[in-house]
Amino acid sequence: MFEGEDTMTETAQRPLNTKQAAEFLGLSPNYIHQLVHGKKLTAYKPGGKVLYFKQSDLEAYAFRKKSLANFELNAAADRILNG
C-alpha cells in the first residue's frame, strides 16, 4: 500500500467471490448464480470458472429500482408542471 492510500478504497476495489457477494446483498449464493445466469447481475470469470464481482456492480443491482417517497414525487410533479 502506498503512503496516504486509503484502506477502504483498496477493500472496495478488491473483487468479491460469490459467497462475499451473497453476504453483501443479503442473498444466498445459489440466488446469486441464478441472477448471473439470468443476466440480471454482472459477474466476471477471468479463469472461466470462478465468478468475481465488483462492489460497484453489486451496489448498482441493489439500488436499481428506487421507490420514491411522497416528497420526492411531489417535487418531481412540481418540476414537470411548473417547468
N, C-alpha and C positions, 0 to 999 in steps of 0.2 A: 504494500500500500504506500502511496506517495504522501509526502508531507502535506497536511491540510486536507487530504481526501476524506470525505465523509463515509463512515462505515455503513450508514443507512443506504446511501446511494449504491455502494458495492453490493449489498444484500439485495436491493431491489432489481439489480441488473443480472443477478445470478439466475440461470434457468431453474425452473421448478420441475420436479418429476410429477407423475400422475397422482401419487399419494399426497404430495405437498399441495398440488393444485386443488385436489378434492377438499383438503382441510381448509385452504384459503377461501373456497367458495361455500363450504359447509355442505358439500355433496359427497356421494360415495364415489370411489374410484371407478366402479362399473358405470355409473351415470356419466362420468367424465368421458369414458371411452365411447359411450353412446352419442354424446354431444359432438365429439370429434368425428365419429363415423358419419353422423348426420350433417356434417359441415356447418355446425352451429357454434363451434368453438375452435379457434386457431391453435394448432399444435405444430411442433417441429420434430422431425425424425431424422437427425443428421446421420445416424448409423443405419437407418432403415427399419429399426425395430422399436427402440425405446422412445417414448414420447416425452417431449420437454415443452414447457410453457413459459411465456413471458408474463410477468406480473401485470404489465400494462394491458395485455390481451385479456387476462382474467378480469381485470377491473372493467374493461370495455364491455365484456359479457355481463358482468354483474349490474352495470349501470345502463344497460341498453334500452330499457323501456321505462321511462320516467312517468310516474303518476303525479300530475301537478296538483298542488294544494289550491284551495279556492282563491287565495290572494294572488297566486301566480296566474290562474285562469282569468281572474278579473283584470289584472294588469295587461295580459295579452289581448283581451277583448277591448280594453280601452285603447291600446295602440292601434288595433285594427279599425275601430270605429272613429277614432279622432285623428288618424293618420299621423 
